[in-house]
Amino acid sequence: MAKKKYSINWENDEPSSFEVDGVTYNTLDDIPNWKDKDKLSAMVLAASEDGFEEVKLDEKEIEELQKAADDPTMERWVLGGFTAIAMVALLITVFSTFSNIQKITKEESTPGRVVDVVTRREVVDQKNNIIRDYYYPVIEFTPIDGHKRTVQISEGSDSAFYEKGDEVTVAYDPEHPLDARIKSAGSSALMWILPSITGILGIAFLGAVLVVRKVMSA
């Protein structure tokens, strides 16, 4: 593969134009290939240190001036970090999705009843001292083992969706009956919040990496 030839034309100790394999550019910003731009920038720096004389170097000589460019650059570190974040987020998505599918597959359903609603006052904005009430229903149901259980649901809401005496359908793990939830569209949606968020983040970061790599290799 033929090596590229680079040169800089000077006027009054200032670069007036740049050449890459015989193609002339008025400024560094006009050069489409970022690698060519970096090499010519190194030549400008080398020329300034040598007294602003006309510089014509082949690619091998320029690469010697740019040993630092052969080391991992900030862009590579950033791309590596983004790639790692994308991989971790996608792994969390896969793991949590698999865990949810396993949980739903194992769950049994049975009728239940709301026997109480616990109200908790929680700080949602400590800086502005904003406090909000959250409501946690307590349900009573009889799982497949025949022993009645009473469980306070771990997912609370800022609105009292359930009242004492409401009849509900309870989904629970037969091996761990206290791992129970009220079977509803809301509780099912909550299960998929984590994999949805991590999945979107993972795809976004991976997409950004692919786009940047494509631009850098252009």
C-alpha positions as CSV (number, residue, x, y, z in Angstrom):
1,M,0.0,0.0,0.0
2,A,1.5,3.4,-1.1
3,K,2.3,5.8,1.7
4,K,0.7,9.2,1.5
5,K,2.7,12.4,0.9
6,Y,2.1,15.5,2.9
7,S,3.4,19.0,2.6
8,I,2.7,22.5,3.9
9,N,3.2,25.8,2.0
10,W,4.2,28.7,4.1
11,E,3.7,32.5,3.7
12,N,5.1,35.0,6.2
13,D,5.8,32.2,8.7
14,E,2.2,31.1,8.5
15,P,0.8,28.0,6.7
16,S,-1.0,29.1,3.6
17,S,-2.1,25.7,2.3
18,F,-1.8,22.0,2.9
19,E,-1.3,19.1,0.5
20,V,-2.2,15.5,0.8
21,D,-1.0,13.3,-2.1
22,G,-1.1,16.4,-4.4
23,V,-4.5,17.6,-3.3
24,T,-4.4,21.1,-1.9
25,Y,-6.5,22.4,1.0
26,N,-6.6,26.0,2.2
27,T,-7.0,25.2,5.9
28,L,-6.7,22.1,8.1
29,D,-10.5,22.2,8.6
30,D,-11.0,21.6,4.9
31,I,-9.2,18.2,5.2
32,P,-11.9,15.5,5.3
33,N,-9.8,12.7,6.9
34,W,-9.1,13.3,10.6
35,K,-5.9,11.2,10.4
36,D,-4.5,13.4,7.6
37,K,-5.5,16.5,9.6
38,D,-3.6,15.2,12.7
39,K,-0.5,14.4,10.7
40,L,-0.4,17.8,9.2
41,S,-1.0,19.4,12.6
42,A,2.1,17.5,13.8
43,M,4.0,18.9,10.8
44,V,3.0,22.4,11.6
45,L,4.2,22.0,15.2
46,A,7.5,20.5,14.0
47,A,8.0,23.3,11.5
48,S,7.4,26.0,14.1
49,E,10.1,24.4,16.3
50,D,12.5,24.4,13.3
51,G,12.0,28.0,12.3
52,F,8.9,27.9,10.0
53,E,10.8,26.5,7.0
54,E,8.9,24.6,4.4
55,V,8.3,21.0,5.5
56,K,7.8,18.0,3.3
57,L,7.7,14.6,5.1
58,D,6.5,11.2,4.1
59,E,4.1,9.2,6.2
60,K,6.8,7.3,8.0
61,E,8.5,10.4,9.2
62,I,5.3,12.0,10.4
63,E,4.4,8.8,12.3
64,E,7.7,9.1,14.2
65,L,6.6,12.7,15.2
66,Q,3.3,11.3,16.3
67,K,4.3,8.5,18.6
68,A,1.8,9.8,21.1
69,A,-0.9,9.3,18.5
70,D,-0.2,5.5,18.5
71,D,-1.0,5.3,22.2
72,P,-4.7,5.1,23.3
73,T,-6.2,8.6,22.9
74,M,-8.9,10.2,24.9
75,E,-11.4,9.2,22.2
76,R,-10.4,5.6,22.5
77,W,-10.8,5.7,26.3
78,V,-14.2,7.3,25.9
79,L,-15.3,4.7,23.3
80,G,-14.0,1.9,25.6
81,G,-15.9,3.3,28.5
82,F,-19.1,3.7,26.4
83,T,-18.7,0.1,25.2
84,A,-18.3,-1.2,28.7
85,I,-21.4,0.7,29.9
86,A,-23.4,-0.6,26.9
87,M,-22.3,-4.2,27.6
88,V,-23.1,-4.0,31.4
89,A,-26.5,-2.4,30.7
90,L,-27.4,-5.1,28.1
91,L,-26.2,-7.9,30.5
92,I,-28.5,-6.4,33.2
93,T,-31.3,-6.3,30.7
94,V,-30.9,-10.0,29.8
95,F,-30.5,-11.1,33.4
96,S,-33.5,-9.2,34.7
97,T,-35.6,-10.2,31.7
98,F,-34.7,-13.9,32.3
99,S,-35.4,-13.5,36.0
100,N,-38.9,-11.9,35.4
101,I,-39.8,-14.7,32.9
102,Q,-38.8,-17.3,35.5
103,K,-40.8,-15.6,38.2
104,I,-43.9,-15.2,36.0
105,T,-43.7,-18.9,34.9
106,K,-43.5,-20.1,38.5
107,E,-46.2,-17.9,39.9
108,E,-49.5,-19.2,41.1
109,S,-52.7,-17.1,41.3
110,T,-55.3,-17.2,44.0
111,P,-58.1,-15.0,45.3
112,G,-57.2,-12.6,48.1
113,R,-58.5,-9.6,50.1
114,V,-57.1,-6.3,51.2
115,V,-57.2,-6.3,55.0
116,D,-55.4,-3.0,55.6
117,V,-53.7,-0.1,53.8
118,V,-50.5,1.2,55.4
119,T,-49.7,4.9,54.9
120,R,-46.1,6.0,55.0
121,R,-44.9,9.6,54.8
122,E,-41.8,9.8,52.7
123,V,-39.5,12.6,51.7
124,V,-39.4,12.9,47.9
125,D,-37.4,16.2,47.7
126,Q,-35.2,16.8,50.7
127,K,-33.9,20.1,49.4
128,N,-37.3,21.6,49.1
129,N,-38.7,19.6,52.0
130,I,-41.4,18.0,49.9
131,I,-43.1,15.1,51.7
132,R,-45.7,12.8,50.1
133,D,-47.9,10.0,51.5
134,Y,-47.5,6.5,49.9
135,Y,-50.0,3.7,50.4
136,Y,-49.1,0.0,50.8
137,P,-51.9,-2.5,50.7
138,V,-51.8,-5.5,53.1
139,I,-53.3,-8.6,51.6
140,E,-54.6,-11.8,53.0
141,F,-54.7,-15.0,50.9
142,T,-54.4,-18.8,51.1
143,P,-51.6,-20.3,48.9
144,I,-51.5,-23.9,47.7
145,D,-50.1,-25.2,51.0
146,G,-53.4,-24.3,52.7
147,H,-51.8,-21.9,55.3
148,K,-53.3,-18.4,55.3
149,R,-50.8,-15.6,54.7
150,T,-50.9,-11.9,55.4
151,V,-48.4,-9.8,53.4
152,Q,-47.8,-6.1,53.0
153,I,-47.1,-5.4,49.3
154,S,-43.6,-3.8,48.8
155,E,-44.7,-1.6,46.0
156,G,-46.4,1.5,47.2
157,S,-48.3,4.3,45.3
158,D,-49.0,7.9,45.9
159,S,-52.7,7.2,45.4
160,A,-54.8,4.9,47.4
161,F,-55.8,2.4,44.6
162,Y,-57.0,-0.2,47.1
163,E,-59.3,0.1,50.2
164,K,-59.8,-2.3,53.1
165,G,-62.1,-5.1,52.0
166,D,-61.3,-5.0,48.3
167,E,-61.2,-8.4,46.6
168,V,-58.0,-8.9,44.5
169,T,-56.1,-11.6,42.7
170,V,-52.8,-12.5,44.3
171,A,-49.8,-13.8,42.3
172,Y,-47.2,-15.6,44.5
173,D,-44.2,-17.9,44.4
174,P,-45.4,-21.4,45.6
175,E,-41.9,-22.0,47.2
176,H,-41.9,-18.6,48.9
177,P,-45.5,-17.6,49.5
178,L,-44.5,-14.3,51.1
179,D,-43.1,-13.2,47.8
180,A,-46.5,-12.1,46.6
181,R,-48.0,-9.2,44.6
182,I,-51.5,-8.0,43.6
183,K,-51.9,-9.3,40.0
184,S,-52.6,-6.2,37.9
185,A,-51.4,-4.4,34.9
186,G,-49.6,-1.9,37.1
187,S,-47.6,-4.5,39.1
188,S,-46.7,-6.3,35.9
189,A,-45.5,-3.1,34.3
190,L,-43.3,-2.4,37.4
191,M,-41.5,-5.7,36.8
192,W,-40.3,-4.5,33.4
193,I,-39.1,-1.0,34.4
194,L,-35.5,-2.1,35.1
195,P,-34.9,-4.2,31.9
196,S,-36.6,-1.5,29.8
197,I,-34.4,1.3,31.2
198,T,-31.2,-0.7,31.0
199,G,-32.1,-2.0,27.6
200,I,-32.7,1.5,26.2
201,L,-29.4,2.8,27.8
202,G,-27.4,-0.2,26.4
203,I,-28.7,0.3,22.9
204,A,-28.2,4.1,23.0
205,F,-24.6,3.7,24.2
206,L,-23.8,0.9,21.7
207,G,-25.3,3.0,18.9
208,A,-23.2,6.0,19.9
209,V,-20.1,3.8,19.9
210,L,-20.9,2.5,16.4
211,V,-21.6,5.9,15.0
212,V,-18.4,7.5,16.4
213,R,-16.3,4.5,15.2
214,K,-17.7,4.9,11.7
215,V,-17.0,8.7,11.7
216,M,-13.4,8.2,13.0
217,S,-12.7,5.5,10.4
218,A,-14.0,7.7,7.5
